[in-house]
Amino acid sequence: MLNVKAGEIAGMIWNTLNGTEGLTGKEIKKAARLKSDKDLYLGLGWLLREDKVSTSEVEGDIFVTLI
């Protein structure tokens, strides 16, 4: 069940990032209407594992871009 949820959240994050030059974790969470940081990190983990995104730290927040 968690695999399905992770995949769905990853798709929401990917769609949110598509067409942008990158967003912070807070911006992604708000735009994708994610309920918790746990959901954000679950989806990002999926996308990182598939080499779909890259991350860096900007002013104490995670910054995510599509590869």
C-alpha positions as CSV (number, residue, x, y, z in Angstrom):
1,M,0.0,0.0,0.0
2,L,2.8,2.4,0.8
3,N,4.4,1.8,-2.6
4,V,1.2,3.0,-4.3
5,K,1.0,6.1,-2.1
6,A,4.7,6.9,-2.7
7,G,4.2,6.6,-6.5
8,E,1.1,8.8,-6.4
9,I,2.9,11.5,-4.4
10,A,6.0,11.3,-6.6
11,G,3.7,11.9,-9.6
12,M,2.2,14.9,-7.9
13,I,5.6,16.3,-7.1
14,W,6.9,15.7,-10.6
15,N,3.8,17.4,-12.1
16,T,4.4,20.4,-9.8
17,L,8.0,20.7,-10.8
18,N,7.4,20.2,-14.5
19,G,7.8,23.5,-16.3
20,T,9.7,25.2,-13.4
21,E,13.4,25.8,-12.8
22,G,13.0,24.2,-9.4
23,L,11.1,24.8,-6.2
24,T,11.8,24.7,-2.5
25,G,10.3,22.0,-0.3
26,K,7.8,24.4,1.1
27,E,6.7,25.6,-2.3
28,I,6.3,22.0,-3.5
29,K,4.3,21.0,-0.4
30,K,2.0,24.0,-0.9
31,A,1.5,23.7,-4.7
32,A,1.0,19.9,-4.6
33,R,-1.3,20.2,-1.6
34,L,0.7,17.6,0.4
35,K,-0.5,17.1,3.9
36,S,2.8,16.6,5.7
37,D,6.6,16.7,5.4
38,K,6.5,12.9,5.6
39,D,4.5,12.9,2.3
40,L,6.9,15.3,0.7
41,Y,10.0,13.2,1.6
42,L,8.3,10.0,0.6
43,G,7.6,11.3,-2.9
44,L,11.1,12.9,-3.2
45,G,12.7,9.6,-2.1
46,W,10.9,7.8,-4.9
47,L,12.0,10.4,-7.5
48,L,15.6,10.5,-6.2
49,R,15.8,6.7,-6.4
50,E,14.6,6.9,-10.1
51,D,17.1,9.8,-10.8
52,K,14.3,12.1,-11.8
53,V,15.2,15.0,-9.5
54,S,18.3,16.6,-7.9
55,T,18.3,18.3,-4.6
56,S,20.4,21.0,-2.9
57,E,20.0,23.1,0.2
58,V,19.2,26.8,-0.1
59,E,18.8,28.9,3.0
60,G,18.0,26.0,5.2
61,D,15.4,24.5,2.9
62,I,15.6,21.7,0.3
63,F,15.6,22.9,-3.3
64,V,14.5,20.4,-5.9
65,T,14.9,20.5,-9.7
66,L,13.9,17.9,-12.4
67,I,16.8,16.2,-14.2
